[in-house]
Amino acid sequence: MTWNLTVIIICILLFVITAWLEYRRSNGSRLILRIIVSLIAIAALACLALPVTYKGKNSINGGADAALLTPGYHIDSLSHAGAKLIFTTDKDVLKTYPKATFLNTLQDLNAIYPAIKQLHILGYGLDDDDLKQLDKIPVVFHDPPAPGGILAVNWQKQLKAGELFQVQGKFNNTSSKPVRLLFKGLNTPLDSVNIPTRKITDFELTTVPKTPGNITYTLLAIDGKDTIENESVPVIIERAQQVKVLILASSPGFETRFLKNWLSQNGCAVAVRETISKDKISEDFINTEKQSLAHLSAALLNKFDVVIGDLSALKALNSSESSALRQQVSQSGLGVIIRSDSLTKETSWLQNNFKVTTYASKTQLTVPLAIQDQKFKNAPLNIDPSYISNNNNIQNLVLDLQNHILASSAIYGTGKLVYTTLHNTYTWQLAGNNKDYTALWSILISKAARKSPPEQSFAVASAVPASQLPVQLQIQSGSAPVQLSVNNIPVSAVQNAIIPYEWKFDYWPENAGWQQIILNKKVINSWYLYQKDNWAPLKYASRREKTQHYLDKRAKSLSVTKQIQNLTSIAVPKMYFYSVLIAACAFLWIERKLHP
Amino acid sequence: MAEHKGLNKIKKLQWTWIGYQLLSDTLFAIAVAAVLGSLCYYLLKWPGWCMPVIFILVSGSLFAVHRPWKIATGKICSFLNISYPELEESSDLIIKPANSLNLLEQLQLKRVEFALARVPDQPKAFTKRTKKAGLLVILAFVLSFAISKTGYEWHSTGGLVQCSSKAHGENSPPEKVLAQIESVSIKITPPAYTGRLSRQQDRFIINCEEGAEIDWAIHTNVGITQAFLIFNEKEKINLISFNNDKTRWEAKKIINQTGFYQVSIDGTLSDFYQVQVLKDGPPVIRIKSPKQYTHIDAGEVPKVSLSATLNDDYGIADALIYATVAKGSGEAVKFKEYKINFNTSFKQHNRQYDVQKLFDLPALNMEPGDELYFYIEAQDNHRQKSRTDVYIISVQDTAQLLSMDGLVTGSNIKPEYFRSERQIILDTERLLKERDSISQDVFKTRCNDLGTDQKLLRLRYGKFLGEEDESGKEGSDELNKAENFSNTQMIMDAYTDKHDNAEDATFLEPAIKQQLKATLTEMWKAELQLRMYKPNDALPFEYKALRLLKDLQQKSRSYVAKTGYNPPPLKIEKRLSGDLSKISQPINQKDIKAAADHFEIFKKSIAVLEELKYTPALNHNDVITLQLAKQQLSAKASAEPGIYLPAVSALQHIVSTDKKVNTTDIAVIEKAIQKALPAVSSQPSISQNSADLGLSQQYYKNLNHVNR
């Protein structure tokens, strides 16, 4: 301030002296013009010394730009952004670019360098937590191309023994060589797929796990000889829980007999009620205690998970039996597998969703079947040409090659109805083809079977839990999970305000590997903690998406404040004042030379 | 004269030079061809003729560049001028024509000729290049010899049986050997039947023939008190010390089984070493001819040639044909056995033999109707035998074919047809028998008559098939009658060929029709031969026709055995009453335990190993699990050591050491277990409901309520 005042006083004095000298000059012509010109010259001189500014819109090269380096940034893009201040919050990035200033949190940025005009985010962007700290800093996100590698992946976290384990995802191959994805389990290659060059390709890798328990599979991406990704694929394989089956048959038959034998060999509890003559039934009990099957009551049905019956046997049930069955299915989730036949014309509630068309003119066909979730075609089977017509309420389980439906399931209340027109599946067993028989009946029974009563279910809410980062875990339980611990470290869960049976808690894990969830001193579940560098492309892709999304959302709310922020004082370039001063001085000098 | 002398000398020098140039170029070419050719032949496995081709190419191009034959006398002169100063730069004078020389030149010529006489016939400069080339050839030969040696090594590592053990030693990773062992020398003596020589190796891993004798000679660097070899973790063999220092230990064993072994020195156990046994397969016999069933029709030559190839790994010791002739039929069947040698001698014990044998059926006392069963049995050096399937040769029984038994008793037949074909056969045979006693004309006439008979018979059968009637009743009288004038039907009947009548087409079944057609074909052929006065050739066709006819006749018959069943008397009062009250309802109950899982211990040990990857500490139960898994794996390893042995030693390593567990060990074990476990098939199972405080249950209830 004093400087400004000093300059102004000196300039005024200078003007007074100059004006006085001009006035005193012997040649008095053009006095007014000379005084004005000297006033202009002195004013220009003063402006050179004084900081002359004006309010106006900020131009880009005028402000102090900063760059924030995040993983995956490119050094060329840094020079392109032209930022002077360079920050990073990632220690790995700091190693690659030591000149950058390290920030513990982005909040520091606001505190230490409030004058930042614009923050250029280079690389794949920021995490959720970091994004929240961005606050009101104007940000430019230089959206990088999608990272090379696995961009998305999913697999079943828990499996039953004998089920197909499928890993599906998207791979971005940015290199000029085709990449081979290799799926390994127990150090043995199980499946592989080739990804063509420069393309995002969907992939699917499958295997049937041979051992139960917590197993970590490996997914390798191999580019020629180099391994570019090595990811863990953890899965929990549970032993199959045995099913209790009641078979109703209107007459003895091979199909029933083979089904009974196969179920009992698998350790299932089987009870069979076969009508062998008028008012005469034969009862078989395998792996279950004797009980009278003469009358089906709700209590009796409650002991079984699935009822398998031919349609005429189910229709022949008397009204009390029928209503007990209906109530069990709709209220308690009992499953019924209905084997169609055409003995009686009357319709039943079991058939509501299943309209069967029979081509009487055609004889028996021998066709291979396509079973749901089954990758390979199975051996041909003799089938009757009667097919279930498709509708929106049914899920198709078994099809033939022309996509005729041979078995499908529908929901009835809380239970499931499975309807099949296959009658000769025992011929597979006769031919020694146990594999296809097992596949077919496993899916029919598993689809129909009553779901077991719940205890707790558990889930990891964080996408890729890694060590040194908080992991969100979630438990669904009827009662409050007290005495809950992870790896013997007690944790307390908080109840969801809206969903009363959901409980959440955060956990800071240490070592990678399987972590145990313990409730009431019992291990109820396990979850897997990844190595820190696992699934890097996946994380980058999600960061990139989140950052983009966050900034898009913020852009609208920030548009007003941005303008105010930008209306700042801008210094007028001194060049103009120099030229004015020189022009004025030149005039005065020439004027004196021409008119002495 | 002197002038000629000089000129001759120069010419001589010219030719010598040309000769040397040619020689050196050729030598160059040889050297290049030797090196390049051996490279191509031994390393790139090109055929052998590439060497001369390279030689021709190189020498051709060298000649084309140098053109040694174009060396002129002028060039020789300038060479002489440079190399021999006494010629005073004037040797050119010699080749100039004498009359063109002036006086001074003539004088100089004389001096030059004098000096030229002293120039050696083979100047050193001439041979210089040749010598170099010669040296190069020697070098090239040495080089190509070296290449051939390395090339052989290359070959041998490719899997030749002779050097397999040596090659194996070079390629496979070094073995882990106990610290006390300085060196080992294992002598493998293959059994005599292989005809192989014994060999030495300095590695513990053994690949040997079945029944080979193995001698271990182990040198230790310090004196030790005792040493064993432990086979498959069970069998123990003492090593015996052979010197006072107790540093030389030996043992001997005959190996018959694949497995593994360990060396134990003073209580410390070595790594597992695998023993791979090459089993001697039984001989392989392949019969090229005859076919499995051979039928010799009457009239065909009763000879069958047998040709077969025999193969074995090490050598075939012997092979025989075991033949059985079956005579007669029904209960009167008789068998006679023969052992027939091949004409080939098997004394050389070659790996492969091609053998032939001609069966002369009459020589084996075979008559029509008899059957010959035979098989080949071969024995190899190891006295392993193998035999082929039984092959059957049958000779047609004409006697039965001609018998009337089946025909007379049959119900729905027309005997005269069949008698006719049979009669033709009998007549043909009689004609053949009487051939020598009758004149040529009579023979031909009778032969032709038989042909006519055959034709008539054929036409008669042809009617059944709706074939054309060849009776030829053209322009019948019926058509000429006035009332038939412009009767279209009748005219058409007369002038058209009528095949395949609808009526005839349904007369016989298609299969029978087809066979009948085949019969007619045979009849055609028989007639052809008869018409050509060759009754001998006609006989087989006649027989065949008869056989087919007889088959046809047999087909139309069926037999139903008489059955006798006496039902118990019915209680009339109970009949049709539907009373089941006294029939009890069957109730069965059983418990079927699921079959014990043999691989349970593997599954458990996988769980232990997976845990071990993250928490490197084993508790007592884990150790027991791993011990049990090791037992099962070592049982598998004794059958397939190549696959399971590394896993056994890795398990041993994990169980025995307290140190941090090696992840590669875990990987090796997991890989072996994954291989050992069978594929899991899906099982019916129950899924779990979510724990939702009965929310979904409530939802269904309310939904039902609303729907009502």
Interface residues (C-beta under 8 A of the other chain):
Chain A: K160 A161 G162 E163 L164 G185 L186 N187 T188 V208 P209 K210 T211 P212 G213 N214 I215 T216 A240 Q241 Q242 V243 L263 S264 Q265 N266 G267 C268 I276 S277 K278 D279 K280 I281 S282 E283 D284 F285 I286 N287 E289 K290 D305 S330 Q331 G333 G413 T414 N434 K435 T438 A439 W441 S442 I443 I445 S446 A449 R450 K451 S452 P453 P454 E455 Q456 S457 Q476 S477 G478 P500 Y501 N511 A512 G513 W514
Chain B: G578 L580 I583 Q585 P586 I587 N588 Q589 K590 D591 I592 K593 A594 A595 F602 K603 I606 A607 E610 E611 K613 Y614 T615 A667 V668 E670 K671 I673 Q674 K675 L677 P678 A679 V680 S681 S682 Q683 P684 S685 I686 S687 Q688 N689 S690 A691 D692 L693 L695 S696 Q697 Y700 K701 N704
